[in-house]
């Protein structure tokens, strides 16, 4: 059961994304999370010399890799922007561009998960880092060391939705007074200990939810998603009013979430924008991976794709 390919990552729901975005040869396509270029290169193949592809990513290594991959596999020269996708609207406006297709895959590349120094995986012992952007000053080790019990409980409960958040936070505070918590394995042992006998009945590793919570907090992932949704809302609002916007009339949007917090935010915002006449939801229920895709790539299991089409100008 493979979770990576020769490029270090297998893009999820690739056929579904292409079907929903349906790029035209002259389109302006924005990939908000370029990663290893899996989605980007397939989108680029749909464009001719009139089209443009804009790539965003916070990881300089992955952005550079995607750039080189697209240039080698297609005739396109993408515009690469080393910034959060929260700045997509501003960056396109500055360049005088209007997006016809916008993709945001909110997962992270397998090469990031499988690099022990990132501290993102329970499978490998590594430093307690968890930063997707290496320039962020606060990593997971610092967050665990500096947060008080209430703050840790809130992080684990809100972002990890773990019912044992309070118990886990107390155990972390207790153990860090004995020795600094600096590695993923050390933290995972502490969380397993806090679960006690319940750890034997857990379908997943007891630390899974806490690791997710810390990663989301370190990278402000939900804050970035909220900012992107605000940019889409603002852009669609201006488009429907015939004002200068970074979104073209009829722009297709495709957002892929990987946990309930992300999917809930996307669903709620799309419902609100649909109600306000800013877009048409093309997926009332999220599109998930097929059984064959899950068989090829176990990490696709939790992917949920929601799509919409920006409304035309209201006369």
N, C-alpha and C positions, 0 to 999 in steps of 0.2 A: 504494500500500500504506500505509494509514493506521496510525499508532501512537498517535494521540490523538483525542479527540472534543471537543465543545464545552466539556466540563468539564476538559480538560487531561489526561485519562487514560481508557483503555479497560480495564475490569475483565476479568480473564482467567477462563475456564471458568465464566462466570456461570450458564449453564443447568445445568451439572454440579453446581455448588455448591448451587443451589436444589433440585435433585433429591435430593441426598444429605442436606441439612439438613432438608428437608421441614418448614418451619416451620408451626406451628399458630397460629391467630389470637391466642391468649392467651399465647404463649410469651415468655420472656425470652431475647433474642438478644444475644450479645456479639460485636462486630466488633473484633478486637484491633488491626487496622490500618486505620483508617477511610479514610485517603488522601483522595481526592476524592469519596468517597461512592458509587462505582459499585456495589459489592456492597451497601453499606448501604441504599441507597434501594430496591433490589429486594427486599431482606429486609423492609424497613419496610412495603412494600406488602402483605406477607402477614399483617400484624398488624392487629388492631382495637384499640379503646380499652382493652382489658384487657392488651394486650401491652406490652412495654418493650424498647427498643433502647439498648444501652450501647456507646458508641464510645470507643476508645482511639487515641491517636496522639501521637507526640513532636513533630510539626511543628504549631505553633500556627496557622499560616496554613491548612493543609489541614484541620485539625480544625474550625476556624471555618467553612470553606467547606462541609464535609460537614454540619455542623449546619444551616446556612442552606438547603442544598439539600434536605435531608430535610423540613424544616419547610415549604418551598415546594411540594414535590411530593407530600407526604403530610400526613395529619392528626396525625402523631406529633410529640412533642417529645422528642428523644433525650437521654440522659444522656451528657454529653461529659466525658472524663477525660484531661487533658493529662499522661499518664504512660506509661511503658513498659508493654507488655502483660504483662510479668513480674509486675506488681502486680494482675493481673486478679482472682485469687482473693481477695486481701485486700480489694480495693475492693468486690467484690460482698458479701462477708461483712459488711462494715461497714454496707452498705445493707440487709441482710437479704434479699438476692436469691439465687435459684438459677437458673443458666443452663440453658436447654433446648437452645440451639444456640450453638456457639462456632466462629467463623471466624478464621483467621489467614492472611492473604496476605503472605508474607514478602518479596515484591518491594517496590519503591518506586515512587511515582507518576511518571508520565511528565513531569509539570511539574517535578519535582525533577531528573530526568535532563537535561531540555532547558533548564534555567536555568544559563547558563555560570558564574555566581557560586558555584554549588554545587560545581563541580569534579568532577562525577560521570561526565562523558561524555568520550570521546575525540573526539567530533565537534566540540566547541567548545573553544577556548582560554579558560581562566579560571583563577582562583586555585586553588591546590592545597589545597582545603578538605575536601570529601567528608563533612562532618557532616550527618546526617539531623536531629539535634537541635542547633539553633544554639547552645544553651547549653553544649555539651560544650567543655571548655577546651582539649583537644588536637586539632588538625586534622591533615590528612595532611602539610601542609608541616612542621609541628613534628615529626611522627613520622619523616619522612624526614631531617630535620636532626639529630635527637637520637639515633637508633638507631645502634648500632654494626653492623659487618658481620655478625656472627653473628645479632643480633636481626633485622636486615632479611632475611637468608637464611631464618630460621625463619618469619617472617611470610609471605614470598612462597611458600615451599614448603608450609607448612601450609594457608594460606587460599587460595592461588592454584593450588596443585598444579602449579607450573611447574618442569619438569625443569632449567631454566637458572637457578634461583633464586640459586645462589651467584655465578654470573657477573654477573647483574643487580645483586645487592647490591654487588659489588666495583666495578662501573662507577658506581653511584650514589655510593659513598663517594669515588671518584676525582673525579668531576665536581663534587660539592658542595664539594670543597676549592678548586676554581677559582672557583666562583660559587654563590650560594644557588639552590636549586631551588624556585621559587615558583609556577610555572604548570603546568597539565596538559600543555601542548604541550612545554614544556622536558623534563619527566619522560618523556613519550612518546618524544621524540627519543633520549634517553639509553638507554632500554630497547631501542629499535629498533637502536641502535648496538651494544648488547651482544649482540644476536642475530646480528649480522654477516650472512653470506650466507643463514642460515636464515630471515631475515625474508621473503625472496622466496617461500619455500615455505609460509609460515604461512597457514592458511585464514582466520584472524582476525588483527586487529592484534596484533603481538607484545606490546604493553603491556596487553592485555585482562586477563590473569590477574593481573598485578601490581596493576592498578587495583582489581580485585575484592578482592585480598588486603588492600590498604591500607584500602579502604572497610570491610571486615569488621572489621579491627583497630581502626580509629578509632571505630566505632560499637558495638564489642563485640557484633556481631550473633549470633554463636554462643552467647555467654554469655547473651544475652537469650532466645534460643530454648531453651537448656537450662533456664533459670529457668521459662519457660512450661511446658515439658514436666514439670518438677517440680511445678508448681502443678496441672496436669492429673492427674498421678499421685496427688498427695496428696488432691486433691478426690475423685477416683474411689474411692480407698481408703476414705475416710470415708463416701462415699455407699453403698458396698456393705456397710458395717458399720452402716448406719442412724444414723450420727453427723451432726452439723451440718456441712454442706458447701456449697460454692458451686456445685456441679454437681448438677442434678436427676437422679434415676434415669432412665435411658434417654436422657440428654443426647447429642446428636449433635455430633461434632467433625469439622471440616474444616480441614486445614492444607495450604497451598500453598507448596512450596519451588521455588527457581529454579536451584539448583546442587547438585552431588552431596553436598556437605558437609551442607547442610540436609536433603536428602531422606534421607540415611543416618541422621542423628540421629532424625528422625521415625519412620522405619521401625523402627529398633532399639527405640525406646521403646514404640511400639505393640505390637511383638512381645512385649516383656517384660510389658507390662500385660495383654495377651491371655492370656499364659501364667499370670499371677497371678490371672486371673478378674476383672480390673477393667474390662475392656471387650471388645467384640467388634469385630475388624477387619472393616470393610465393603469394603475394597479391598486385596486381597492384592498386587496390582500397582498402581502409581500410575496415575491417570487423566491423560492428556495432552490437549492441544488437538487439535481436528479440523483437517484440511487447510483447510477454509473459514475457520476462525478464524485460523489462521496467515496465510492470505492477507489477512485484514482487519487483523491486528495481528501484525507480525513479532515483537514482544517477548513474545508468548505462547509462542513456540516451546519454550522450556526449562521451562515451568511443569509441575509435577507435584503432583497433588492426592491426598492420602491421607485416608481417612475412617474413623471408628470410632464406636461407640455404647457409652456408659458402662453398665455392668452394673446391674441392679436390686439392691435391698437383699437381702442374704442372710439368710434367717430362721433 
